[in-house]
């Protein structure tokens, strides 16, 4: 099992490291023993990329970086480290140089955008009573309720943070499109995927929360990226 690379999982907006739970257990069943999930602060792209880099730098040997949602922007920014062997995007943003997640969303607004609500401290939330239909419509309502209550809201300003040098221009990449995504428009996902010329694009009939609703298929793509 020592020949398998380490896997570093990066969550996105309104998520947390625990969102990767089903993928983690599936990876472990398949013999991946070096598994890591970053809990990023969601305060700025600079902060989130720095936290991710620190984790990757602690790992000896090759690393496959996997990002969900905004986590895709994070791995795009942080994936330039020499031991990063590949990038996997799960229903994720993959900005080019000078692009932000907010700009990409504005080009083709997703259905769930209208269910976002800022608070007085500058954080942007998904309204709890709209979380199920916006983020995870293919999960049971009880699971979506828990996700809604424990959601980790980003600072709204993070949406405007731009990528400097996109790692996907230099690193092998893989992309999973969620065709029923209501937080990133599926057409935006397809556009971002196609321009990076990835090794593979997989389309799943899934919500934005494909990492929870389709963990086996998501793990298949990660395993392919790991080359085992």
N, C-alpha and C positions, 0 to 999 in steps of 0.2 A: 504493500500500500504506500510505501515511501515515494513511489514515482508519481503519485498524484500531487498536483499543485495545491497550494492553499487557496481557499475561497474566502473572499472578503465581500460581505453583503452590505449595501448602503441603502437605507430606507429613504423615503421621500417626504414631501409635504403631508401633513395630517397623519403621519405614520409614526413608527418607532421600530427599533430593532426587532421587537416581538412579532411584527408583521411577517417576518421571514420564517416563523415557527415551522410550518409544514414543509417548506423547502429544506430547512435545516435537517429535519428528521429524515426526509427522503435522501438527501445527500449522504447522511451518515449511514443509512442502510446500504448505500452503494459504495461504501468504503472510503469516503472522504473523511479524514480524521482531523485535518487542520482547517477548522471552520471558525470564522470570525464575523461578527455583526457589529458594525460601527453604530453608535448612538450619537448622531450629529446634532448640534444645537439648533439648527435652522434659524440662525441669526444673520448670516451672510454667506455668500458663496466662498469668500476668502476663509471665514472661520470653519465652514463645513469641509472644505477641501483640506485645510490644514489638519483638522482632526483625523480625516481619512488617511492622509499621508503619514501621520504619526503611527497609526496602526500598521500600515503596510511596511513601514521602515523597521518595525519590530520583528518582522517575519523573514526568516532565512529561506532562500529559494524562490521559485516562481510563484506568482500570485495571479489569480483571475479575479478581476474586479467586476462586481455585479451591482447595477443600480436600478432601482425602481422609481418611477415618477421623477421628481426633482433629483433623486439620487443619480440619475443619468447625467445631469449637469455636473454633479460633484465628481463622478468618475471621469468625465470629460476633462475637467480641470486638474484633477489629482492623478490621472493615469499616466503621467509622463515619467514616473519613476522607473528605474532600469529593471527592477524585478517584476514589473507588471507585464504579464505575458499575453493578456487578452482582456477585452471589455465586453460585457454582456448587458444589454439594455432591455429591461422588462417594462413594457408600456411606459417608456421613459422619454424625458427630454434629452436631446443630443445637440446642443447648440453649436453653432460654428463660431469662429472668432468674432467678437463684438456683439453677439446675439445674447438675448436674455430669455428666460422662460416666459416672462410677461409679454414680450414682443411676439414670440411664437404663438402664444395663446390668443393674442389679439388678432392675428392674421386669420385664424379660423377658430372662432370661439367654441369651446365645448359646451354641451348642454348643461353641465353642472355649474358653470361659472355664475349663473344667477343665484345660486344657493350659498355663495360665500358672504361672510359678514365680518367686518373689521370690529375690533374692540377699541376701547379708549387708550390702550397701551401700545397700539400699533400692530397687534397680531391679527392674522386673518384666519378665521375659522370656517369650517363647513357647518351650517346650521344643523343642530343635532337631529331635528325631525326630518331633515332632507338628506342625511348622510347615506342611508341605505340606498335610496334611489340614485344618488349622485356618484357614490364611490364604490359600492359593493353590492349591486342589485342582484348578483348571482350567488350571494351567500345567504344563509338563513338570517332571518330578522334579528334573532338573539345575538348572533355574532356581530352583525352590523351595529347593533345597539352598543355593544361593548366597545367596538372600534370608535363609535361616535363619542362616547363619554371619555375615553382615554386618548383621543386624538391629540397630537402634538402640533400645535399651530405654528406656522412660520411668522417671522416678522414680515409684514407686507412688502417692505423695501427689498427683500431678497428676490422678489419677482423681477426687479429691475437690474440685478447684478449680471454683468456680462462675462462670458468666457474669454480668456486670453488666447491660449494656444490649445486647440482641441486635440486631445490625445488620440481620438479615433482616426485622425489623419495619418498617424504613424503606427498605431497598434492594430492587430487583428480584432475585428469586432463581430458581434452577433446581435440580432434584434428581434424581439417579440412584440408584435402588434396585437393589441386588444381591440377586436372589431366592434365591441359594444361599449367602448370607453366613453365615459361622460365627463372626465376630468381633463383629459388631453384628447382633442379630436382625433379619431382614427386616421383621417387624411393627413393630419400633421405628423402623426407617428410614421405613416408610410413615406411621407416626403423626407423626413429626417433619416429614416432607415435607408432609403434608396440612395441618397446623396453620399452616405458614408461608405457605400459599396461593401457591405458586410459579407462575411463568409456565408451567412445564412440569414434569411428573414422568415420567421414563423408567424403565421396569423392564427390567433385563437379566438373562438367565440366566447369572449370573456369581458368582464367589467374591468375597471381600472385596477381592481384588487386581484388580478390574475395570479399573483404570487400565493394568494390564499385559496382561490377557487379552482385553480388549475396547477397545483404544485408539481404533479408528476411531469406534465409537459414542459413546465418552466425548468425543472431539474434536468430534463433531457437536453435542453439547449445549453445549460451550464456545463453538463457533462461533455457535450460535444466541444465546447470551447476549451475545456480542460484537456482535450486530446486523449481521453481514455474511454 
